[in-house]
Amino acid sequence: MIRRLPLLLAVLSVTIALSVLIGMAGPAAAEGDPPAKIGIRVIYAIKDATKSSDPALEDIRKELEDLPFSKFRLLDRLESDVPLNSAVELQFPGKQSISVRFQGIDTSKGKTMLALQLAVKPVLNIEMRVADGGRTLLIGPPYLEGTLILDVSAKLKEK
């Protein structure tokens, strides 16, 4: 499992770099775009001899098993309808917060992608694309004896 960490970090770095480069082009934001339902979950993860996972995280259990942690607990969650060019913010432990801004819809490659600006204040600010109904997991800042993992999901709302 320890060997996976450098690979995971390398893949995450490449993904963030590509997301930033792709994000520079910017989506075609139309005034009539429907709002997006943005979800944010803050997960506390630690390395321990025994494995356990909060039942509230069952839907992403497989993805969490690939991470270099053994215990996962949901600390907080937020789900909100976010209009175009608006943001939703969630405070999490350590006087930090995550902000997700819905920047528009990108259909340039034949697939509906939601353009998001994600800021983990005060350390990270990236632009990314998430498939309609998709999610991304980000390994966040250290917290207590573990690490916070941020699960960000986005889905277009019907008009």
C-alpha positions in Angstrom: 0.0 0.0 0.0 2.9 2.4 0.7 4.1 2.0 -2.9 0.8 3.4 -4.1 1.3 6.7 -2.4 3.9 8.1 -4.8 1.9 6.9 -7.8 -1.3 8.4 -6.4 0.4 11.7 -5.7 2.0 11.7 -9.2 -1.4 11.0 -10.8 -3.1 13.6 -8.6 -0.4 16.2 -9.6 -0.8 15.4 -13.3 -4.6 15.6 -13.0 -4.4 18.9 -11.2 -1.9 20.3 -13.8 -4.1 19.1 -16.7 -7.2 20.5 -15.0 -5.5 23.9 -14.6 -4.4 23.9 -18.2 -7.8 22.9 -19.6 -9.4 25.4 -17.2 -7.5 28.3 -18.9 -9.7 27.9 -22.0 -12.8 28.5 -19.9 -16.3 27.0 -20.5 -18.9 28.6 -22.7 -21.1 30.0 -19.9 -24.6 30.7 -21.2 -26.9 32.8 -19.1 -29.6 30.1 -19.3 -27.5 27.4 -17.8 -29.4 25.4 -15.2 -27.9 25.4 -11.6 -25.6 22.6 -10.5 -26.2 20.5 -7.4 -22.8 20.6 -5.7 -21.9 18.2 -3.0 -19.0 18.4 -0.6 -18.1 15.8 2.0 -15.2 16.2 4.4 -13.8 12.8 5.4 -11.3 12.1 8.2 -8.8 9.4 7.3 -6.1 7.7 9.3 -3.6 4.9 9.0 -4.3 2.2 11.6 -3.9 -1.6 12.0 -7.6 -2.2 11.6 -9.8 -1.2 8.7 -13.1 0.6 9.1 -15.3 2.9 7.1 -18.3 5.1 8.1 -21.5 3.6 6.7 -22.3 7.0 5.2 -19.4 6.5 2.8 -20.5 3.2 1.4 -21.1 4.7 -2.0 -17.4 5.5 -2.4 -15.9 2.6 -0.4 -14.0 1.1 -3.3 -12.3 4.4 -4.1 -11.4 5.0 -0.5 -9.8 1.5 -0.3 -7.3 2.6 -3.0 -6.0 5.4 -0.8 -3.1 4.9 1.7 -5.4 5.0 4.8 -7.3 2.3 6.7 -10.1 4.2 8.7 -12.5 6.7 7.2 -15.1 8.8 9.0 -17.5 11.4 7.6 -17.0 14.7 9.5 -19.3 17.0 7.5 -21.3 17.3 4.3 -23.0 20.0 2.3 -25.3 19.7 -0.7 -26.6 22.8 -2.4 -28.0 24.1 -5.7 -25.5 26.6 -7.0 -26.5 29.0 -9.9 -24.0 29.9 -12.6 -21.1 32.0 -11.4 -22.0 31.4 -7.8 -20.2 29.4 -5.1 -20.9 27.3 -2.0 -18.5 27.1 0.9 -18.0 24.7 3.7 -15.8 25.3 6.8 -13.9 22.3 8.0 -11.5 21.7 11.0 -8.4 23.7 11.3 -9.9 27.1 10.4 -9.8 26.2 6.7 -12.6 26.0 4.2 -13.4 24.6 0.8 -15.2 26.8 -1.8 -16.7 25.4 -5.0 -17.8 27.8 -7.8 -20.0 26.7 -10.7 -18.4 28.4 -13.8 -20.5 26.8 -16.6 -21.1 23.8 -18.8 -18.5 22.5 -21.3 -19.8 20.3 -24.1 -16.9 20.9 -26.5 -15.7 17.2 -26.4 -19.2 15.7 -26.8 -19.6 15.0 -23.1 -21.4 17.3 -20.6 -18.8 18.5 -18.2 -19.3 21.0 -15.4 -16.6 23.6 -15.0 -15.8 24.2 -11.3 -13.3 26.4 -9.5 -12.2 24.7 -6.3 -10.4 26.6 -3.5 -9.2 25.0 -0.3 -8.5 28.2 1.6 -5.8 29.3 2.0 -3.6 26.8 0.2 -5.1 25.6 -3.1 -7.0 27.2 -6.0 -7.7 25.1 -9.2 -10.1 25.0 -12.1 -11.4 21.6 -13.0 -14.0 19.7 -15.1 -16.3 17.1 -13.6 -18.6 14.9 -15.7 -22.3 15.6 -15.1 -23.1 13.4 -12.1 -19.4 12.7 -11.4 -17.2 13.3 -8.4 -13.5 13.8 -7.5 -11.6 12.9 -4.3 -8.9 15.2 -3.2 -6.4 14.4 -0.4 -6.6 17.5 1.7 -4.6 19.0 4.6 -3.4 17.1 7.7 -5.8 17.0 10.6 -5.1 15.6 14.1 -3.3 12.3 13.6 -4.7 11.9 10.1 -5.7 13.6 6.9 -8.8 15.2 5.5 -10.2 13.9 2.2 -12.5 16.1 0.2 -15.2 14.5 -1.9 -16.7 16.9 -4.4 -19.6 16.0 -6.7 -21.5 17.9 -9.3 -24.7 17.3 -11.2 -26.8 19.6 -13.4 -30.3 20.4 -12.1 -33.2 20.0 -14.5 -34.7 23.3 -15.5 
